[in-house]
Structures are given as structure tokens and as C-alpha cells.
Amino acid sequence: VDTNFLLKYFPQGGRYLGRALRANESLVDMNLRLNRLMDDGGRMLLEGLCDTCKIIHLNLSGNLLARQTTIMLMHILAEGNLLLESLDLSCNELTNRDLHDIAKAMEENEVIHQYYQPLICFLVLGFDKHGFAIEQSNWRICCI
């Protein structure tokens, strides 16, 4: 199998899912772990999380997400209109800058309660010996 061919089309899945989410009125839990959405696909998926979306739990771990996804996520968190309560971004290609930007956006968000992130966030946010962050406002960051 030509993996270059496959990797070129994986992000399109994010586009189609994003379009479907715009009309979603019933789906509340979405696990897209290990789907190789890549950064562009993650961005397009998050674009679909509009005001009417009912997603409460979103798992995007292991999808090669990076800066584009971070920027879209920061935009969504700044709006604060989503019901999203938990988000798993572990095992992606997020940098310290991405982690810092997401954490800053989450400080101002009043909805998300739980957020999963790779172990690199120990360098950024100061966790206890069990891998859990100190509670801050109404959300919690956990490492798995």
C-alpha cells in the first residue's frame, strides 16, 4: 500500500466529519482516536463544532494534530458556546507553545472540565506526582 497516497486523503475525513457535525443534534460522545486526521483534518473537524453541536466528550488522541488544530481550538474555546466537557488531545504533535496557548484559552473557558494531554505538559503546567494538574477554576487537565 502506498502510504503517501493514504496520508494525502486522511485529512479529508476531518472535513466530512466537520460538515456532519454542523447538523448534529443527537451525537454527544465522539471517539476519533488513532484516525490519522493530521493537522489539517483536525482543523476542519473542529470547524464543524458550531453553536448547535451537541458533542460533550471528544477524543482526538493519536491523530498527528499540531498548530492549525491548536489555533482552531483556541478560537472555539474563546467563543465558549459549546457544551464540550472533556477533550483528549494526547499522543499528538503539539508543541510547548501549542500547550501553553491551549491552557491559556482554557483558563477563560467556562465549559470544559476535563482535558487530556501528553506528558510533555508536565513541563508547562506543573502537575502533582500522580499526573494530575492542580485544579484551576472549573476545569482540570489530566495526563494519561
Phi, psi and omega in degrees: 000132178282103183292332177298321177297313181296314183296335178292333185254349179302319180299335180298331176301321177297322179297313182292321177294320178299318177296318180294324181295332179299332181256003183292128176234358184228330182291126182242341183233120183231117179249106180248027181303135175059043178255004178052045178296329184066175189296316181295320178293322177297318178298314182293324176297312182295332175300333180281349179279078182269183185301332184270353182293139184256008181299128178252321181238125182230121178249112179243026183292148175064042182238014180060035180283148182211223191296315181300318178295320178301314181298317179293320179297318178299319179298314181296316180295325180294325179293322176065023183262354185273157177272359185309121181252331178222146185216126179249114178243020182293157176058044174242188183254042180280137180270174175301322178298315178301313181299317179297315181296319179294315180300319180295317179295325181289332178300329182266351181276138183253009185248309185297132179250334185220137186216123181256134186217156180296164184299341179301338181292348174301326181288336188262322194242354177066088183257161176281179186293347180266357178092011180251141179284158173290135181305134177228122185048237185250019178228165183222140177251130182235145174253140177238000000 
